[in-house]
Amino acid sequence: MIYQRIVPVTYREETAEGLFVLRFQSKEVSESASPGQFVNIRSADACLPLLRRPFSISRRVGDEIELLFNVVGQGTRMLAAKRPGDVLDVLGPLGVPFATQGEYETALIVAGGVGVAPFPFLTEELKQRGKAIVTFLGARTANQLAAANLENVQVSTDDGSRGYHGTVVALVREYLRQRRVSRSKIFGCGPTRMLKALAEVAGETNIDCEVSLEGNMACGVGLCQGCPVERSNGKKKYALVCVEGPTFNAKDIILT
Amino acid sequence: MKESFSIRGVEFKNRVLVASGTFGYGDEVKDLVDVNKLGGICTKSLSWKPRDGNPPRRIVETPSGMLNSIGLANIGVHNFIKEKLPYLRTLDTAIIANIAASSIEEYCDVLSLLEQQEGIDGYEINVSCPNVKEGGLIFGTDCSKTREITARLRPLTNKPLIIKLTPNVTHISEFARAVAEEGADAVSVINTLIGMAVDIGTRKPKLSTVTGGLSGPAIKPLALAKVYEVAQAVRIPIFGIGGIMTAEDAVEFLLVGATAIQVGTANFIDPAAGVKIADGLRSYTEKNGLQDVGQLVGAMESNVAFSVLHTWL
């Protein structure tokens, strides 16, 4: 069930440099949400910005939904300026959740930058399913890392200020080289270039890999057809990130 | 309080429809809106064969508006009949099939196939898509082609035939006159305006097709002027379209001469926008002591002597 609700903001904090945590209360959205889904948010009843902005559901805290986002433009700047008691117009939960079922024993979670957003929620579900979890978290620099509510975190930074010096995908590659990993599944979210590199590593090591994509979308519900991603198989050339994603098996799409 | 109106014997329960390409095939947002409260649904454009549409990026937000370059992505008329029409038939609202094509023959074939089906109340002919290389604007910016398409389609149906016009011409009223002369029952005014946006970091256009179609509140004043122009030139009904977000916007369109309106971009922000606008239109009419929403149509008071537009109409 998809809901459109005006909801109160309950919590807001800058958790790492440029990274904001924001919670809003909605029993309905919270109860029907699954890891990997997103909400499409309008932060003001105005024409600027005009469209909603999509955000991964980062975590559920009781009947509240937590978001994790960085400020990239006017929409996110307005959202970051919200305080408890302010209201948001929320549409969701939307999209296809991560496929967490299956025979694998270990989940390898790979997050680049703000791509960490959906993983606290996923971690919760994977723990309930009894899966072992290793999390690889990459950022440009140490104070941009948001490692809360994750399990077994290994860190990489582009500038070497903490953890592995290099990209998070290089860290994953290193990890997989050092040990035999069987019965694993990768869950990735981050910039497209990172996901492309991750999908290659997954292909080489023969590990099933799911990725969560961003899309430039207007509506989030399949009306505008604005967020295509190219398929690697099947009759249709494109899938829509909003209703057929945002989670995809890396095999099924072409990342460019 | 009368809200309904009719065109060629087809009754629309109110004067608010949802515009083609902004409401899918009506089944995507069942959870969020009671579509039976709409005056009608214009389907996503239908072509003979399915179309993949344009590569990403297809959407860019601009000040008070958005650019799109979807490229008529659609499931094709055959899949529409199999997969979507059975649901649309269950609805208690007018179903207008929007048709896009890259040849006159294709327009005729799609319309003829739909004529054999139950559940279509009328046709809206898209001669104005700015985002495809073949068809689209090539027809819509050529008055003789627009006329010819109307003339060829008219004998194929007794249902309402609506031509959706582009504003990307010098005088849209000439096009409206041409299709009215060929027997079109109504015109939809306007489709999107050609626009673009550039990423100054990469120095590349933001849209994959370089240009796209601009919609949203940014185009409302322009759309109003086009509807007004067309209303001065023809007597057939006009579906006013362009940046309508609220009932107040809808009232403006009716006042300048639109018989009804279509809600487009607003559906992306609030899928229930059309229903809310229909409610607001009823309240406005009541508050102004009128018995029929239709009394607002063309009810603007203006001094034509001062109208610049009338110098070249």
Interface residues (C-beta under 8 A of the other chain):
Chain A: M1 I2 Y3 Q4 R42 C47 L48 P49 L50 L51 R52 L91 G215 N216 M217 A218 C219 V221 G222 L223 C224 Q225 G226 C227 P228 V229 E230 K236 K237 Y238 V243
Chain B: G21 T22 F23 G24 E28 V29 D31 L32 K44 P50 D52 G53 P55 P56 R57 R58 I59 V60 E61 P63 S64 G65 M66 N68 I70 A73 G216 P217 A218 M245 T265 N267 F268 I269 D270 P271 A272
